[in-house]
Amino acid sequence: MEESAGHEIGGQRSGDFGRFVLIPQEVQATLPTVEAAFALDPDQRQVADQRLYKLLAEASDEDAAALLDDLVPTWRRAADTGQGLIGAQAVPS
């Protein structure tokens, strides 16, 4: 079974943030859930970082930080401007 970045965040935050196509209304409707999923306290953030490094062995510190820090602002910007979102997950071979 393939693991996703959403799964690696852990607990109730599991999901698949890597593959999706959302129309603007779906972006707006899902924003609160995405914000809640990525609202990590310092201990949760440390666990999420460790899990991402395990999942993405080739990930640099910057790559892992971008996965955890850039998704919510991107989602919020799309919601604020009435845009949809497309997400894709590349799996190295």
ROTOR-17387 format. One line per 5 residues: their letters; for each residue x, y, z of N, C-alpha, C, O. Coordinates in Angstrom, 3 decimals, padded with zeros to 6 digits. Example, Ala and Ser with C-alpha at 12.3 -4.5 7.8 and 13.67 -1.06 7.14 Angstrom:
AS> 013.190 -005.690 007.800 012.300 -004.500 007.800 013.200 -003.300 007.800 014.236 -003.319 008.465  012.850 -002.250 007.080 013.670 -001.060 007.140 012.900 000.030 007.870 013.409 001.138 008.039
This chain:
MEESA> 000.840 -001.182 000.000 000.000 000.000 000.000 000.882 001.241 000.000 001.789 001.361 000.824  000.628 002.134 -000.891 001.402 003.371 -001.007 000.974 004.350 000.084 -000.218 004.564 000.304  001.962 004.943 000.767 001.650 005.929 001.797 001.682 007.313 001.175 002.403 007.559 000.208  000.887 008.218 001.745 000.845 009.581 001.241 001.415 010.527 002.285 001.578 010.167 003.451  001.711 011.734 001.849 002.193 012.748 002.780 001.144 013.024 003.840 001.485 013.229 005.005
GHEIG> -000.127 013.031 003.458 -001.187 013.244 004.435 -001.198 012.162 005.492 -001.391 012.443 006.675  -000.991 010.920 005.071 -000.917 009.806 006.015 000.245 009.989 006.971 000.129 009.701 008.162  001.348 010.459 006.459 002.537 010.586 007.279 002.444 011.697 008.319 003.229 011.711 009.268  001.515 012.619 008.166 001.334 013.638 009.199 000.819 012.977 010.466 001.160 013.403 011.570  000.001 011.941 010.319 -000.386 011.108 011.443 -001.761 011.389 012.022 -002.369 012.429 011.771
GQRSG> -002.232 010.423 012.805 -003.467 010.547 013.566 -004.660 010.958 012.733 -004.863 010.456 011.628  -005.446 011.871 013.268 -006.645 012.338 012.589 -006.304 013.166 011.363 -007.194 013.522 010.590  -005.052 013.473 011.178 -004.650 014.305 010.053 -004.413 013.472 008.794 -003.990 014.009 007.771  -004.677 012.191 008.856 -004.388 011.344 007.703 -005.282 011.702 006.528 -006.377 012.240 006.699  -004.808 011.401 005.368 -005.508 011.685 004.128 -004.517 011.624 002.994 -003.361 011.250 003.191
DFGRF> -004.951 011.982 001.827 -004.064 011.956 000.675 -004.047 013.351 000.068 -004.918 013.706 -000.727  -003.044 014.139 000.452 -002.925 015.502 -000.040 -002.164 015.555 -001.347 -001.940 016.643 -001.877  -001.759 014.417 -001.882 -000.910 014.405 -003.054 -001.637 014.389 -004.378 -001.068 014.825 -005.379  -002.869 013.907 -004.434 -003.572 013.768 -005.702 -004.983 014.293 -005.568 -005.796 013.717 -004.845  -005.286 015.390 -006.264 -006.628 015.945 -006.201 -006.845 016.947 -007.323 -005.902 017.547 -007.839
VLIPQ> -008.101 017.112 -007.685 -008.551 018.169 -008.597 -009.791 018.761 -007.939 -010.783 018.064 -007.727  -009.727 020.045 -007.619 -010.826 020.705 -006.919 -011.277 021.942 -007.692 -010.459 022.739 -008.152  -012.593 022.082 -007.825 -013.141 023.302 -008.410 -013.151 024.375 -007.309 -013.005 024.042 -006.133  -013.319 025.649 -007.669 -013.242 026.716 -006.658 -014.143 026.501 -005.434 -013.729 026.776 -004.308  -015.348 026.022 -005.642 -016.258 025.799 -004.519 -015.715 024.726 -003.575 -015.885 024.824 -002.359
EVQAT> -015.071 023.716 -004.124 -014.486 022.664 -003.293 -013.276 023.183 -002.523 -013.053 022.789 -001.379  -012.497 024.059 -003.141 -011.359 024.662 -002.447 -011.859 025.426 -001.227 -011.321 025.276 -000.129  -012.882 026.241 -001.420 -013.424 027.024 -000.311 -014.023 026.128 000.764 -013.836 026.379 001.955  -014.733 025.096 000.360 -015.380 024.200 001.323 -014.369 023.398 002.135 -014.623 023.091 003.300  -013.234 023.055 001.545 -012.257 022.206 002.229 -011.188 022.996 002.978 -010.421 022.409 003.740
LPTVE> -011.120 024.303 002.781 -010.090 025.111 003.440 -010.063 024.925 004.954 -008.975 024.739 005.499  -011.191 024.962 005.673 -011.107 024.781 007.130 -010.512 023.431 007.541 -009.783 023.347 008.530  -010.819 022.389 006.791 -010.277 021.071 007.099 -008.770 021.023 006.855 -008.022 020.447 007.645  -008.338 021.627 005.763 -006.906 021.668 005.453 -006.166 022.482 006.503 -005.101 022.075 006.968  -006.723 023.635 006.883 -006.084 024.448 007.919 -005.975 023.669 009.228 -004.943 023.728 009.897
AAFAL> -007.018 022.948 009.597 -006.993 022.166 010.839 -005.974 021.025 010.754 -005.281 020.730 011.727  -005.890 020.394 009.595 -004.960 019.272 009.438 -003.505 019.700 009.589 -002.668 018.922 010.046  -003.208 020.936 009.206 -001.825 021.403 009.252 -001.546 022.329 010.437 -000.474 022.931 010.506  -002.496 022.449 011.371 -002.286 023.244 012.583 -001.573 022.358 013.603 -002.210 021.749 014.463  -000.267 022.294 013.498 000.539 021.396 014.313 001.218 022.154 015.447 001.814 023.210 015.233
DPDQR> 001.122 021.602 016.662 001.909 022.185 017.746 003.357 021.704 017.559 003.604 020.832 016.726  004.306 022.245 018.308 005.714 021.891 018.076 006.005 020.390 018.159 006.795 019.875 017.367  005.389 019.692 019.091 005.624 018.248 019.190 005.055 017.508 017.985 005.697 016.606 017.446  003.851 017.887 017.561 003.246 017.268 016.384 004.068 017.569 015.134 004.222 016.710 014.266  004.590 018.780 015.046 005.408 019.165 013.892 006.664 018.306 013.830 007.066 017.863 012.754
QVADQ> 007.279 018.072 014.977 008.493 017.244 015.002 008.184 015.825 014.527 008.953 015.249 013.757  007.078 015.267 014.973 006.671 013.928 014.539 006.394 013.926 013.034 006.821 013.016 012.322  005.679 014.948 012.551 005.379 015.032 011.116 006.663 015.137 010.304 006.798 014.480 009.272  007.608 015.957 010.761 008.900 016.066 010.066 009.587 014.705 009.987 010.061 014.308 008.923  009.641 013.998 011.098 010.309 012.689 011.125 009.620 011.702 010.190 010.286 010.938 009.492
RLYKL> 008.307 011.715 010.173 007.570 010.806 009.293 007.794 011.154 007.825 007.913 010.260 006.987  007.851 012.442 007.509 008.112 012.837 006.124 009.503 012.413 005.685 009.679 011.940 004.563  010.488 012.576 006.550 011.845 012.146 006.205 011.888 010.647 005.964 012.606 010.177 005.081  011.115 009.886 006.754 011.054 008.439 006.569 010.422 008.091 005.222 010.919 007.237 004.487  009.318 008.770 004.916 008.586 008.515 003.669 009.378 008.976 002.459 009.429 008.284 001.442
LAEAS> 009.995 010.147 002.570 010.708 010.751 001.450 012.195 010.787 001.776 012.735 011.830 002.144  012.841 009.656 001.639 014.240 009.544 002.025 015.123 010.583 001.351 016.134 010.999 001.916  014.751 011.002 000.152 015.572 011.965 -000.580 015.214 013.413 -000.254 015.822 014.331 -000.803  014.241 013.634 000.626 013.787 014.998 000.924 014.814 015.770 001.742 015.377 015.258 002.709  015.041 016.988 001.338 015.890 017.888 002.117 015.038 018.547 003.199 013.813 018.428 003.189
DEDAA> 015.681 019.233 004.120 014.938 019.971 005.144 013.989 020.974 004.493 012.856 021.146 004.942  014.456 021.631 003.435 013.637 022.624 002.747 012.423 021.981 002.077 011.330 022.547 002.089  012.620 020.794 001.489 011.500 020.097 000.846 010.429 019.729 001.866 009.239 019.941 001.632  010.857 019.180 002.990 009.902 018.784 004.025 009.177 020.003 004.575 007.964 019.964 004.781  009.903 021.072 004.811 009.281 022.299 005.319 008.264 022.834 004.318 007.191 023.290 004.711
ALLDD> 008.586 022.782 003.045 007.657 023.279 002.023 006.370 022.455 002.012 005.280 023.003 001.850  006.497 021.146 002.183 005.297 020.304 002.204 004.380 020.668 003.361 003.157 020.642 003.217  004.953 021.003 004.493 004.141 021.315 005.666 003.749 022.784 005.761 002.708 023.106 006.333  004.559 023.673 005.215 004.332 025.108 005.406 003.654 025.809 004.229 003.002 026.834 004.426  003.789 025.292 003.038 003.310 026.016 001.861 001.908 025.629 001.404 001.280 026.370 000.647
LVPTW> 001.416 024.495 001.845 000.127 024.031 001.348 -001.021 024.926 001.805 -001.859 025.305 000.986  -001.081 025.272 003.085 -002.198 026.076 003.588 -002.231 027.468 002.945 -003.302 027.887 002.505  -001.118 028.205 002.867 -001.189 029.510 002.196 -001.602 029.405 000.721 -002.306 030.276 000.209  -001.171 028.356 000.054 -001.556 028.154 -001.342 -003.054 027.891 -001.434 -003.734 028.449 -002.295  -003.567 027.044 -000.547 -004.995 026.717 -000.518 -005.813 027.969 -000.207 -006.840 028.226 -000.835
RRAAD> -005.340 028.744 000.773 -006.040 029.967 001.177 -006.067 030.976 000.035 -007.091 031.615 -000.209  -004.943 031.121 -000.666 -004.866 032.055 -001.797 -005.845 031.639 -002.902 -006.520 032.484 -003.491  -005.915 030.343 -003.175 -006.861 029.862 -004.186 -008.298 030.147 -003.754 -009.119 030.577 -004.565  -008.599 029.909 -002.487 -009.954 030.179 -001.985 -010.270 031.664 -002.073 -011.367 032.040 -002.486  -009.327 032.508 -001.691 -009.543 033.962 -001.697 -009.718 034.532 -003.093 -010.397 035.544 -003.267
TGQGL> -009.119 033.901 -004.084 -009.180 034.419 -005.456 -010.149 033.641 -006.345 -010.226 033.893 -007.547  -010.893 032.691 -005.753 -011.890 031.949 -006.519 -011.303 030.991 -007.535 -011.877 030.796 -008.607  -010.172 030.394 -007.214 -009.534 029.451 -008.128 -009.666 028.021 -007.619 -009.880 027.786 -006.430  -009.534 027.076 -008.537 -009.479 025.669 -008.179 -008.037 025.278 -007.897 -007.123 026.093 -008.024  -007.847 024.039 -007.520 -006.502 023.513 -007.257 -006.346 022.134 -007.870 -007.287 021.342 -007.920
IGAQA> -005.141 021.867 -008.333 -004.778 020.549 -008.823 -003.524 020.134 -008.058 -002.564 020.898 -007.959  -003.543 018.930 -007.524 -002.370 018.406 -006.841 -001.942 017.102 -007.476 -002.777 016.280 -007.854  -000.663 016.918 -007.591 -000.105 015.688 -008.140 001.027 015.227 -007.254 001.736 016.040 -006.660  001.194 013.936 -007.166 002.253 013.370 -006.341 003.180 012.559 -007.235 002.754 011.611 -007.895  004.427 012.935 -007.247 005.421 012.180 -008.008 006.087 011.164 -007.085 006.504 011.493 -005.974
VPS> 006.178 009.954 -007.552 006.817 008.891 -006.769 008.079 008.475 -007.508 008.004 007.920 -008.604  009.247 008.741 -006.909 010.497 008.376 -007.576 010.600 006.856 -007.731 010.118 006.095 -006.892  011.225 006.447 -008.798 011.387 004.990 -008.998 012.761 004.553 -008.598 013.086 003.370 -008.693
